[in-house]
Amino acid sequence: MEIQFHGAVRTVTGSQHLVSVNGRKILLDCGLYQGSRKVSYERNQNLPYNAAEVDVLILSHAHIDHSGNIPNLVKSGFTGDIICTYATRDLCAIMLRDSAKIQQYDVEFLNKKRAKKGLPPIEPYYTIEDVTESLKYFIGIGYDRPYRVMPGITLTFYDAGHILGSAIVALEIEDEVERRTVRLVFSGDLGRPDRPILRDPTFIDEADVLIVESTYGDRNHEALEEANLQLETIVNDVCQRGGKLIVPAFAVGRTQELVYRLHQLVEARDISPYLPVYVDSPLAIDATGIYRLHPEAYDEEIAHFMHEDQHRDPFGFDMMYYTRSTAQSKELNFLREPAVIISASGMAEAGRILHHLKNNVEDPRNTILIVGWQAPHTLGRRIVEKQPKLKIFGEEYLLRAQVEVINGFSAHADRKELLAWTGHLKRRPRATFVVHGEESSSLAFAESLQREQGFTDVHVPQLGQRFTV
């Protein structure tokens, strides 16, 4: 059996791991690489393997860095099943369409610039029509229910607690060449215990081969109570200054958690019940609707909150507004009273958040709140670094607004939580591959596994590297 790593190695984007066994090829995730425009275009447009030779795609969850290149995979000749949880399929239906729209806008903008330079136009990775075609290949299955992928290979999903529908992938493989059974476990993105909305990540008892994420493999998050207090303080401070709180947030996962936490603060009267909160992202609105459709994924905390709360809705309260139309979004530019505006994208690279930043970044009364990891070369990273000048829509703006960062809302397990998860294995895997982390984080976590938990044969793969296991 061979595993070749085609993405999310020594970086956190573009998750793609190809397993070859018994003459079949199984692809784990098919994500978009997100980085500098030139490198992203080259890597995403040109798949590093023959899509027609891939027999099945197993998808851990719907985030674009894990699912975003599926339409291109299908367009390139893939005809197999795409197996995921029911909620992941529902989320992909909206997220992949949104990805296609963003690509179309980006390509139109770039082609105008290329035309001025006499360069030929470029094409998007895929279109909305390609997305629609790819959705025909999706198959949903439930957690904890073994599913026969093909002869000799059985798949079971376990709850990863990261976003709605996120899964840990466990494959029971009868290796015909080595005449043995191999249990391969792919963590996907692991969530955190004791978080609101979703259940805790499932502990796995056994794995012969382990592929594990390491986004925060070299550091720990602040305590949940501290993050809540930070949010309360930031909101109240910006209100006292008469400013607006601008929050770039991922449409799936982070937006819903923020809305729920603000709802809790309002109910406790820790922040003003008269402060308007706007979610200005059609994708986030659609995703929130899908969250409402899947209460089977909720944990006990949110179930209790829904029972006690007068609104019976964790994502809605009196001053909560969802703005879908462009006209509604533009009206937010004329707000003169304090408000919270949550908008996608989470790394401030596209979408309506760019308009809100453009209109608010130079006002010192305002605060930009960063609540998630920001990739290098993104506008979000430059804001975190507090670079004095920011380029938005090709124009420079001075960063005069306050900048705050809360890491405690991360949906990724931190170093301590990752080690608690790997430490639950009854015996150490025969081979372990540390992926989905910046190089320093992955190397540090690999060292922790060896030094603190006695793991042997631990690898931090390079892009394209192939291993026989």
N, C-alpha and C positions, 0 to 999 in steps of 0.2 A: 504494500500500500504506500502511495506517495501523496504528499501534500505540497502544493506550490502556493506561495503567498504573493498575490497580485495587488495588494493594497492594504492600507491601515497597518503598515509595519514601519516602526520608527516615525510614525505620524498618526493622527487620529482620524483621517478621512479616507474614503474610497475603499471600504471593507470589501475584500474579495479573496476567498481562500478556496482553492481547487483541490478536491480529494479524488485521486484516481485509484480504483480498486476493482478487481474482478472484471477488467475490461470496460468498466463504466466510469463516468466522470460526474461527480457531485460538486456543485458550486455552493459554497456557504456565503450568502450575501452577494449583492451586486450593487455597490454604492458608488456615488459620484465622488471623485477627488475634488476637494475644494482648496484652492490656493491661488497663486498668481494666475492671471487670466491665460497667459501663453501656455504654461505648463498644464493647467487644467484642461484646456482645449485639446491638447495633444493626447493626454492620457485618457480622457473620457471618450474622445471620438474613436480612438483605436484600441479595441479590446486586445489584450495580450494573449489571447487563446482563440481557438476556433469555436464560435458560439454554437455552431451546428453540431459539434461533437459533445456538448454538455448534455447529459441525460436528464438532470433534475436540478432545480435551484431550491435551496432551503433558506428561507428568509427569517432572520432573527427578530427584526422589528422594522417599523416604517420610516424611521429617520432617513433623510435623503443620503447621508453618507453611508447608509447600508442598503437602501433600496433604489436610489436615484438613477441608476443606469440600466434598470430592467427594460424599459422600452427599447433602448439601443441594443440590448442583448437579443430581444425578440426580433427586432429589425435586422439583426445580423445573422439570423438563421436558427436561433434556438426555438425548439418546438416542444420541449418537455413541460412537466408540471412545475409550478411555482408554489411551494407548500409553506404555509404560514398560519398563524392563528386567525380567527374570524375578525377580531378587532384590527389586526394589522392589515388585512385585506381591505377593510372599510377605510382605514386611514390612507392607504396607498392610493385608493381611488381618487381622493382629493389632493393628496400631496404631489403625486406624479403629474397631475394636470397643472398644478401650480408651478411645478418645476419647468414644465414645457413652456408655460406663459412667460416666465422669467427669462428663459433662454431666448425666446422670440424677441422680447424687448431688448435684451443685451445685444443680440446679433444685429437687429435693426440699427441700434446706436453705433456699433462697431463698423458696420458696413458703410454708414455715412462718412465716417472718418477714413475708411479704406478707399472709398471712391475718390475722395479729395487727393489721396496720395497715388491714385492710379492703380491700386491693388485690387485683385479679384475679390468678389464677395465670399463670405464663409457661410456655412449652414449650421443650424442648431444641431445638438446631438440627436434630438428627436422632436417630433411635433405632437400636438394634442391627439391627432389621429393615431400616431404610433402608441401613445399611452392607452387609448381605447382598445387597440388591438391587443396589447400586452395583458390587459385585465382579463381577457378570455382564458388565460393560462393559470390563473390563481385557484388554489384549492385551500380551503380553510379547515383546520382541525382544532380540537380542544386541547387544553392542558392535560397532562397526565394520562393520555390515551395513546397507547402504542399504535403506530401506523406503518404498514408495510410499504416502503418506498419502492422496492424492487426485490426480486428474489435474493434472499440472504442479507437484506439490509432493512432494519426496523428503526423508525424515528419516534422519539417521544419529546414533546415540548414540556418544559417546566417554567413556571412564572419567574421572570427575571426582575420584576419590580422596578423597571427603568421608566418606561412609558406604557400607556395602555396597549395591551397586546404583546409586549416584549417577551421574548422567550429565550431560555437556555436550551440549546440543541444537544440532544443525546442520541447518538447513532450506535446501534448494536450491529456490528459488521462481521459476517462470516467470511474471513479472508481465505479464498479458495487456494491461493498460491502457498501461503504459509500454513494452511490447515489449522486455523485458530480463530477464535472469536475475539474481536477487538471492540472495546467500548470507547468511542471517541466523543468527547464533550467539548462543545464550543460555548463559551460563556455568553456570547453576544455582548451587549452592554449591560453590566450589572447595576441594579439600583441600590438603594440604601434602606436599611431597616428603620422602622419607626417613623416612616414618612407619611404624610397625609395622602389621602385618595386611594393609592394602590397598596396591594399586599406586599409583604417583605419578599426579597429574593429567596428562592428555594435553595436549600442546601443540597448538594450532590454527594452521595456516599462513595461512588467509585468512578474511576476514569483510568483507562490504560494510556490514552493520549488526550492531553488537555491543551486547548487553545483558549487563552485567557486574556481579557482586556487589561489595560494598565493606565487608563487616562490620568488617574491621580495616584499612580503607584509609588510616588516619592513624597507624598504629603497628605496631611489629614485636614479635614474640614473643621470649621468652627462648630461649636455645639448648636443644635437646633434652636434652643432658647435664645442664644446669642444672636442668631440670624433674625429671629422674629423681633427681638428688641431693636436690632439695627434698622429693620424695615420701619418699625413704628417711629423711631427717632428721625429717620430720613424724611418720612412723610410729613411729620409734624414740623420739622425745620423748614421744609420748602413751603409749607402753608403759611408759616409765620413770615416768610420773606415775600409772600404774595406771588410765588412763582409756580412753575409747572414741573412735575416729575415725569421725565421722558424715559421709558424703559424699552430698550430693544430686547425682545424675548422670542424664543422659538415658539412657533404657533402650536406645536404639539408637545404637551408636557409642562413646559415652564410657564406658559401663559395660564393654563388651568390651575396650576399650583399657586401662582401669584394671586389670581382672583380669589381663590379659596382662602388664602392667608389674609388678604385685605378684608374679605367678608368676616372672618373671625375677629379681626381688629375692630371693625365697625360694630359688630354685635357686642363686644366687650367695652365699647366706647373708649378704646385706647387711641383711636383716631376719629376725626370728625365724621359723624353720620351724614353730614351735608356735603362732603367732599365728592365731587363727581369722578368716577373712574370709567375711562373709555378703553375698550378693546377695539383698536382700529386695524383690523386685519381680516379680510374675508376668509382666508384659510383658517385662522384661529377660531373664527365663529363656526365654521363648518366642523372643525376638529372638536370644539366644545360640544356640538350637537352629537358627535359620535361618542364622546365620553358619556353623555347622558344615556346613550343607547346601550351601554355595557356596564350596568351596575354589578354584574357578576364579578367584575374585577376589583370592586371597591374593598377597602379594608374596614374594620369595625369602627374606627374613629369617624370616618365620613358617614357611615351608615347611622351612627348615633347622632351626629351633627344634623343630618337631614331630618331625623325624627324630631329633634328638639327645635330646629329653626323654623320660624314662622313661614319662610318662603319655600321650604322643602326643596330647595335647589342650592347646591354648594357653589354654583357658578352664576348666581343671580341675586341681587338685592336692590333696594330702593334707588340707590344712586349709581347703579351699574348700567352702563350703556354699551351696546355693541353696534358699531358703525360699519355698515357694509358698503354703501355707495360711495363713489368718488366725491359727490357733492357733500355728503355728511363728513367725510374725512377733511375736506377743505374748510368746512365750517370751524373745525378745531383750531385753525390758525387765528381765529378772531376771539378766542377765549381771553378774557381779561381777569378772570378769577382763578385761584389755585385749582389744579386738576391733576389727575394721574392719567397718562396716556401710555398704554401698552401696545406695542406694534411690532410686526415682523419686518425684517428678518432678525434672528438672534445675534448675528455677527455684524449687523448694520451694513450689509453688502447689497441689498436690493429691497424693493418694496416700499411701503408707505413710510417706514421709519426714517428713510432718507429725507423726506419732506419735513417731517417733524424736527429732525436734527437741524436741517438747514434753517428753519424758522426760529429755533430756540437756543442754538448752541452759543450764540454771542451775548445772551442775556444772563448776567451774573445772579439773577434771582432764581434761575432755573437749576435743576439738577438732572444729570444723566446718570441713571442707575444701571450698572452692568451686573447681571445675575447669572452669567454662564461663561464657560470657557470660550476664549476668543482666539481663533487661529491666527498665526503669523500672516502679515500682509493684508489683514482685513481692517476696515474702518473701526470696527469694535476694538481691535487690539490697539490701534493708534489712540483711541479715546482712553483706554485703560492706561496707556503709557503717558497720557496727558500731553501729547504733542501739541505745541501752541497753535499750529495751523493745520486745519483739516480740509481735505479736498472732497467736496460733495457735488455731484453732477458736473465735475470738471472745473468748479470754482472753489477758491480758497475762502475759508471762514476761520475767524479767530475763536479759539476755545476759551470762552469766558464763563460758561456755566460750570457749576460744581460737578465733580465726578466722584461717584461712590461705587464701591464694588462689594457685593455680598456673595461669598463663595459657598455659604452654608446651604443655599438652595439647590446646589448641584444635584442632578439626578444620577450621577455616577458615584459608585462606591469609592471611598478614599482608601489610602494605604492600609489602615487598620481594618477596615471593613472587607477589603479584598483578601487580606490574610486570614480573617475569620472565616471567609467562604472557602478558600483553598485548604485551610487547616481542618475543615470538616471531613475531608477525604480520609477514609479509613486506612488507605495505603497510598503511597506516593505514585504518581503516574510513571509509566515507563519513559515517556517523552513529554515535555511541556514546552509550549511555544507562547511567548509573551508578545502580544500585539496591541494595536489601538492605543498608542501613547506616544508622546514625543520621545525622541531617542533617550534623553536623560531619565525620563520617567520609567520607560520600559526596562532600561538597563538596571536602574535602582531596584525595581520590583523583582526582576530576575535574581538579583543578588540577595534580596530579602528571602525569597523562596528557598534558595540554597542554604543561606546562613541560618535562618531562623526556623525553617520547617523541614530541613533535610531533603529537599528536592534534588534529584540528580538529572543529568541530561536536559538542562534548561537552555532554551535557545531564544534569542531575540533576532528574528529573521531579517534579512535584507530584502528589498523589493525584488521579486522574481525568483527568490531562492527556493530550491526544491529539496525536500527531505524524504528519505525512505524510513518508514516506521513499522 
